[in-house]
Amino acid sequence: MSRYTGPKIRKVRRFGEDFAMNADRSTAAKFVKNHHKYPPGAHGSSNTFKKHTGYGLQLLEKQKAKVFYHITEKPLRRYYAEAIRRSGSASDNLVKILESRLDNVIYRAGLANSHPAARQFVSHAQFLVNGRKVNVPSLLVKAGDKITFAKQNKLKDIIVGTAQNNHPVSWLKVDSKSLEITVTDLPTREEIEAPFNEQLIIEFYSR
């Protein structure tokens, strides 16, 4: 399954969630709230956000996770397999794995305004992990890892400006001037803001 690259507002309307998929996050949420309170499509207005049950609800939550983290089915299924292999709560493990993706860490650190932007930075090898050049957005970081900006170029000034206007999450230590990120620890579930129910995703794959 290919990654969605169409109009971002369509996904916001489809799920009734502001996924912060674009730089102007408040604009997307406000647009849906004020103008389109129903899904997109010819029959969207007659198919307002209905309550789902059983399989439909599980599928919906899985789709939300894929849209939010900008990933496809294959890696999400792989993360599920890893989550149930680890000790502890499978649902908590799944979210921790998703949060530890390098592109997500760049986003959570406030160095990018969206997951797609963070993914592009990593794909273009703009960051080093523990001094090594990396261009794999799905790389999973761990506590103690240091992420630094790889190049001195005009892009750095743009990212510095972005970082100074954003607030990193509590489990990341960020120097917004040097663009250095230290993963102080992996987050607990209570520290993670995500617009989906991960337990229903576990149930979907466990069927």
TORDO-201528 format. One record per residue: residue number from 0; residue in one letter; x, y, z of N, C-alpha, C in turn. Coordinates in steps of 0.1 Angstrom, whole numbers. Layout:
{atom NUM,'a',{X,Y,Z},{X,Y,Z},{X,Y,Z}};
...
! end
This chain:
{atom 0,'m',{8,-12,0},{0,0,0},{9,12,0}};
{atom 1,'s',{6,22,-9},{14,34,-10},{11,44,1}};
{atom 2,'r',{20,53,3},{17,63,13},{9,74,7}};
{atom 3,'y',{-1,79,15},{-10,89,10},{-3,103,8}};
{atom 4,'t',{-4,108,-4},{2,121,-7},{-7,131,-12}};
{atom 5,'g',{-20,129,-11},{-31,138,-16},{-33,149,-6}};
{atom 6,'p',{-44,156,-8},{-48,168,0},{-49,164,15}};
{atom 7,'k',{-41,171,23},{-41,167,38},{-54,170,44}};
{atom 8,'i',{-61,180,40},{-74,183,46},{-84,172,44}};
{atom 9,'r',{-83,164,34},{-92,153,31},{-91,143,43}};
{atom 10,'k',{-79,140,48},{-78,131,59},{-83,137,72}};
{atom 11,'v',{-81,150,73},{-86,156,85},{-101,155,86}};
{atom 12,'r',{-108,157,74},{-122,156,73},{-127,142,74}};
{atom 13,'r',{-119,133,68},{-123,118,68},{-125,113,82}};
{atom 14,'f',{-115,116,91},{-115,110,104},{-120,120,115}};
{atom 15,'g',{-123,132,112},{-128,142,122},{-117,145,132}};
{atom 16,'e',{-104,144,128},{-93,147,137},{-83,156,130}};
{atom 17,'d',{-77,165,138},{-66,174,133},{-53,166,135}};
{atom 18,'f',{-48,160,124},{-36,152,125},{-23,160,125}};
{atom 19,'a',{-24,173,124},{-12,182,123},{-3,177,111}};
{atom 20,'m',{-10,174,100},{-3,169,88},{4,180,81}};
{atom 21,'n',{0,193,83},{6,203,75},{12,214,85}};
{atom 22,'a',{19,223,80},{25,233,89},{15,242,96}};
{atom 23,'d',{4,246,89},{-5,254,96},{-16,246,102}};
{atom 24,'r',{-13,240,114},{-22,230,120},{-35,236,124}};
{atom 25,'s',{-34,248,130},{-46,255,135},{-56,258,124}};
{atom 26,'t',{-51,261,112},{-59,264,101},{-67,252,96}};
{atom 27,'a',{-61,241,96},{-67,228,92},{-79,225,102}};
{atom 28,'a',{-76,226,114},{-86,223,124},{-98,233,124}};
{atom 29,'k',{-95,245,122},{-105,256,121},{-113,254,109}};
{atom 30,'f',{-107,251,98},{-114,249,85},{-125,238,87}};
{atom 31,'v',{-121,227,92},{-131,216,94},{-142,220,104}};
{atom 32,'k',{-138,226,115},{-148,230,125},{-158,239,119}};
{atom 33,'n',{-154,249,111},{-163,259,107},{-170,256,94}};
{atom 34,'h',{-164,248,85},{-170,246,72},{-174,232,68}};
{atom 35,'h',{-166,222,73},{-169,208,69},{-170,199,81}};
{atom 36,'k',{-182,197,86},{-183,189,98},{-188,175,94}};
{atom 37,'y',{-184,171,82},{-187,158,76},{-176,153,67}};
{atom 38,'p',{-175,140,65},{-164,134,56},{-165,140,42}};
{atom 39,'p',{-154,138,35},{-154,143,21},{-161,133,12}};
{atom 40,'g',{-164,138,-1},{-170,129,-10},{-184,134,-13}};
{atom 41,'a',{-190,128,-24},{-203,132,-28},{-214,129,-18}};
{atom 42,'h',{-212,119,-10},{-223,115,0},{-218,118,14}};
{atom 43,'g',{-208,126,15},{-202,129,28},{-212,136,38}};
{atom 44,'s',{-220,145,32},{-229,153,41},{-240,144,47}};
{atom 45,'s',{-243,133,40},{-253,124,45},{-247,112,53}};
{atom 46,'n',{-234,113,55},{-227,102,62},{-218,108,73}};
{atom 47,'t',{-223,117,81},{-216,123,92},{-209,113,100}};
{atom 48,'f',{-200,118,109},{-191,109,116},{-199,99,125}};
{atom 49,'k',{-202,87,119},{-210,77,126},{-202,70,136}};
{atom 50,'k',{-209,64,146},{-203,56,156},{-200,42,149}};
{atom 51,'h',{-188,37,151},{-185,24,146},{-185,14,158}};
{atom 52,'t',{-187,1,154},{-186,-9,164},{-178,-21,159}};
{atom 53,'g',{-172,-28,169},{-164,-40,165},{-153,-38,155}};
{atom 54,'y',{-153,-46,145},{-143,-45,135},{-141,-31,129}};
{atom 55,'g',{-152,-25,126},{-151,-11,120},{-144,-1,128}};
{atom 56,'l',{-146,-2,141},{-139,7,150},{-124,4,151}};
{atom 57,'q',{-121,-9,152},{-107,-13,152},{-100,-8,139}};
{atom 58,'l',{-106,-10,128},{-101,-6,115},{-99,9,115}};
{atom 59,'l',{-108,16,120},{-107,31,120},{-95,36,128}};
{atom 60,'e',{-93,30,140},{-82,34,148},{-69,30,142}};
{atom 61,'k',{-68,19,135},{-56,15,128},{-53,26,117}};
{atom 62,'q',{-63,30,110},{-61,40,99},{-57,53,105}};
{atom 63,'k',{-62,57,116},{-58,69,122},{-43,69,126}};
{atom 64,'a',{-38,58,131},{-24,57,135},{-15,58,122}};
{atom 65,'k',{-19,52,111},{-12,52,99},{-11,66,94}};
{atom 66,'v',{-22,74,94},{-22,87,90},{-14,96,99}};
{atom 67,'f',{-15,95,112},{-8,103,121},{7,102,120}};
{atom 68,'y',{12,90,119},{26,88,118},{31,87,104}};
{atom 69,'h',{22,89,94},{26,89,80},{33,76,76}};
{atom 70,'i',{27,65,80},{33,52,77},{23,43,69}};
{atom 71,'t',{28,32,63},{19,23,56},{16,11,64}};
{atom 72,'e',{9,2,58},{4,-10,66},{16,-19,70}};
{atom 73,'k',{25,-21,61},{36,-31,64},{44,-27,77}};
{atom 74,'p',{49,-15,78},{56,-12,91},{47,-13,103}};
{atom 75,'l',{35,-9,102},{26,-9,114},{24,-24,118}};
{atom 76,'r',{22,-33,108},{20,-47,112},{33,-52,118}};
{atom 77,'r',{45,-48,113},{57,-52,119},{59,-47,134}};
{atom 78,'y',{54,-34,136},{55,-29,149},{46,-37,159}};
{atom 79,'y',{34,-41,154},{25,-49,162},{32,-62,166}};
{atom 80,'a',{39,-69,157},{46,-81,160},{57,-79,171}};
{atom 81,'e',{64,-68,170},{74,-64,179},{68,-61,193}};
{atom 82,'a',{56,-54,193},{49,-50,205},{45,-62,213}};
{atom 83,'i',{40,-72,207},{35,-84,214},{47,-93,218}};
{atom 84,'r',{58,-92,212},{70,-99,215},{76,-94,228}};
{atom 85,'r',{76,-81,230},{82,-75,242},{73,-78,254}};
{atom 86,'s',{80,-77,266},{73,-79,278},{64,-66,281}};
{atom 87,'g',{54,-68,290},{46,-57,293},{33,-56,284}};
{atom 88,'s',{27,-44,285},{15,-42,278},{18,-40,263}};
{atom 89,'a',{11,-48,255},{13,-48,240},{9,-34,234}};
{atom 90,'s',{-2,-29,239},{-7,-16,234},{3,-5,238}};
{atom 91,'d',{8,-5,250},{18,5,254},{31,4,246}};
{atom 92,'n',{35,-9,244},{47,-11,236},{45,-6,222}};
{atom 93,'l',{33,-8,216},{31,-3,202},{33,12,201}};
{atom 94,'v',{27,19,210},{28,34,209},{43,38,212}};
{atom 95,'k',{50,32,221},{64,35,223},{72,33,211}};
{atom 96,'i',{70,22,204},{77,19,192},{75,30,181}};
{atom 97,'l',{62,33,179},{58,44,170},{65,57,173}};
{atom 98,'e',{65,60,186},{71,73,191},{86,73,189}};
{atom 99,'s',{92,62,189},{107,61,189},{112,62,174}};
{atom 100,'r',{104,62,164},{108,64,151},{116,77,150}};
{atom 101,'l',{127,77,142},{135,89,141},{127,101,135}};
{atom 102,'d',{119,99,125},{111,110,120},{102,116,130}};
{atom 103,'n',{96,107,138},{87,112,149},{94,120,159}};
{atom 104,'v',{106,115,163},{114,123,173},{118,137,168}};
{atom 105,'i',{121,138,155},{124,151,149},{111,160,151}};
{atom 106,'y',{100,154,148},{87,162,149},{84,165,164}};
{atom 107,'r',{85,155,173},{82,158,187},{92,168,193}};
{atom 108,'a',{104,168,188},{114,178,193},{111,192,188}};
{atom 109,'g',{101,194,179},{98,207,175},{106,212,163}};
{atom 110,'l',{114,204,157},{123,208,146},{115,207,132}};
{atom 111,'a',{104,202,132},{95,201,120},{81,203,124}};
{atom 112,'n',{73,209,116},{59,212,119},{50,201,116}};
{atom 113,'s',{55,190,110},{46,179,106},{55,166,105}};
{atom 114,'h',{48,155,105},{55,142,103},{61,141,89}};
{atom 115,'p',{53,145,78},{59,145,65},{72,153,63}};
{atom 116,'a',{72,165,70},{83,174,69},{95,167,76}};
{atom 117,'a',{93,162,88},{104,155,95},{109,143,87}};
{atom 118,'r',{100,136,81},{104,124,73},{113,129,61}};
{atom 119,'q',{110,140,55},{118,145,44},{132,149,49}};
{atom 120,'f',{132,156,60},{145,159,66},{154,147,67}};
{atom 121,'v',{149,137,73},{156,124,76},{160,118,63}};
{atom 122,'s',{151,117,53},{154,110,40},{165,117,33}};
{atom 123,'h',{166,130,35},{177,138,28},{190,139,37}};
{atom 124,'a',{190,130,47},{202,129,56},{206,142,62}};
{atom 125,'q',{197,149,67},{199,162,73},{204,161,88}};
{atom 126,'f',{202,149,94},{205,146,108},{215,134,110}};
{atom 127,'l',{223,135,120},{232,124,124},{226,118,137}};
{atom 128,'v',{227,105,138},{224,98,151},{236,93,157}};
{atom 129,'n',{240,98,169},{253,94,175},{264,95,166}};
{atom 130,'g',{264,106,158},{275,110,149},{275,103,136}};
{atom 131,'r',{265,94,133},{265,87,121},{254,92,112}};
{atom 132,'k',{257,94,99},{246,99,90},{236,88,88}};
{atom 133,'v',{223,93,89},{212,84,87},{202,90,78}};
{atom 134,'n',{196,81,69},{185,86,60},{173,77,60}};
{atom 135,'v',{172,70,72},{161,60,73},{151,66,84}};
{atom 136,'p',{139,71,79},{130,77,89},{124,67,99}};
{atom 137,'s',{124,54,96},{119,44,105},{129,39,115}};
{atom 138,'l',{141,44,115},{151,40,125},{145,43,139}};
{atom 139,'l',{146,33,148},{141,34,162},{152,39,171}};
{atom 140,'v',{150,50,177},{160,55,187},{158,49,200}};
{atom 141,'k',{168,51,209},{167,46,223},{172,56,232}};
{atom 142,'a',{169,54,245},{173,64,255},{188,66,255}};
{atom 143,'g',{193,78,255},{207,81,255},{212,85,241}};
{atom 144,'d',{204,83,231},{208,86,217},{209,102,215}};
{atom 145,'k',{219,106,208},{220,120,204},{218,122,189}};
{atom 146,'i',{209,132,186},{206,135,172},{211,149,170}};
{atom 147,'t',{219,151,159},{224,164,156},{222,168,142}};
{atom 148,'f',{222,181,139},{221,185,125},{234,183,117}};
{atom 149,'a',{232,177,105},{244,173,98},{252,183,90}};
{atom 150,'k',{245,194,86},{251,203,76},{249,218,81}};
{atom 151,'q',{258,226,77},{257,240,79},{252,246,65}};
{atom 152,'n',{239,249,65},{233,254,52},{221,263,56}};
{atom 153,'k',{215,268,45},{203,277,47},{192,270,54}};
{atom 154,'l',{191,257,52},{180,250,59},{181,250,74}};
{atom 155,'k',{193,251,79},{195,251,94},{188,263,99}};
{atom 156,'d',{189,275,93},{183,287,98},{168,285,99}};
{atom 157,'i',{162,279,89},{148,276,88},{144,267,100}};
{atom 158,'i',{151,256,102},{148,247,113},{150,253,126}};
{atom 159,'v',{160,262,128},{162,269,141},{150,277,144}};
{atom 160,'g',{145,284,133},{133,293,135},{121,285,139}};
{atom 161,'t',{119,273,133},{108,264,136},{110,259,151}};
{atom 162,'a',{121,255,155},{124,250,168},{121,260,179}};
{atom 163,'q',{124,272,176},{123,283,186},{108,287,188}};
{atom 164,'n',{100,283,178},{85,286,179},{77,274,184}};
{atom 165,'n',{84,262,187},{77,250,191},{82,246,205}};
{atom 166,'h',{75,237,211},{79,232,224},{81,217,224}};
{atom 167,'p',{93,212,227},{95,197,226},{88,190,237}};
{atom 168,'v',{86,177,235},{80,169,246},{90,167,257}};
{atom 169,'s',{85,162,269},{93,161,281},{104,151,280}};
{atom 170,'w',{103,141,272},{113,130,272},{124,133,262}};
{atom 171,'l',{124,145,256},{135,149,247},{141,162,252}};
{atom 172,'k',{154,163,253},{162,175,256},{166,181,243}};
{atom 173,'v',{162,194,241},{165,200,227},{172,213,229}};
{atom 174,'d',{183,214,222},{190,227,220},{186,233,207}};
{atom 175,'s',{177,243,208},{171,249,196},{181,257,187}};
{atom 176,'k',{192,260,193},{202,268,185},{212,259,177}};
{atom 177,'s',{217,248,184},{226,239,177},{218,228,171}};
{atom 178,'l',{205,227,173},{197,216,168},{201,202,173}};
{atom 179,'e',{205,201,185},{209,189,191},{197,183,200}};
{atom 180,'i',{194,171,198},{184,164,205},{190,152,213}};
{atom 181,'t',{186,152,226},{191,140,234},{178,133,239}};
{atom 182,'v',{178,120,236},{166,112,240},{169,108,255}};
{atom 183,'t',{163,115,264},{166,113,278},{159,100,283}};
{atom 184,'d',{148,96,277},{141,84,280},{130,82,270}};
{atom 185,'l',{126,69,269},{114,67,260},{102,71,268}};
{atom 186,'p',{91,76,262},{80,81,269},{71,70,275}};
{atom 187,'t',{64,74,286},{53,66,291},{41,69,283}};
{atom 188,'r',{31,60,284},{19,63,276},{12,76,280}};
{atom 189,'e',{13,80,293},{7,92,297},{14,104,291}};
{atom 190,'e',{26,103,286},{33,114,280},{31,116,265}};
{atom 191,'i',{23,107,260},{21,106,245},{7,111,241}};
{atom 192,'e',{7,121,233},{-6,126,227},{-7,120,213}};
{atom 193,'a',{-17,111,212},{-20,105,199},{-35,103,197}};
{atom 194,'p',{-40,106,185},{-54,106,183},{-60,93,179}};
{atom 195,'f',{-56,82,186},{-61,69,183},{-61,60,196}};
{atom 196,'n',{-68,49,195},{-69,40,206},{-60,28,202}};
{atom 197,'e',{-48,27,208},{-39,16,204},{-43,2,208}};
{atom 198,'q',{-52,1,219},{-57,-12,223},{-65,-18,212}};
{atom 199,'l',{-73,-9,205},{-81,-14,194},{-73,-19,182}};
{atom 200,'i',{-61,-13,180},{-52,-17,170},{-47,-31,173}};
{atom 201,'i',{-43,-33,185},{-38,-46,189},{-49,-57,187}};
{atom 202,'e',{-62,-53,190},{-73,-62,188},{-75,-65,174}};
{atom 203,'f',{-73,-55,165},{-75,-57,151},{-65,-67,145}};
{atom 204,'y',{-53,-66,149},{-43,-75,144},{-43,-89,151}};
{atom 205,'s',{-50,-90,162},{-51,-102,170},{-62,-111,165}};
{atom 206,'r',{-71,-106,156},{-83,-113,152},{-79,-126,145}};
! end
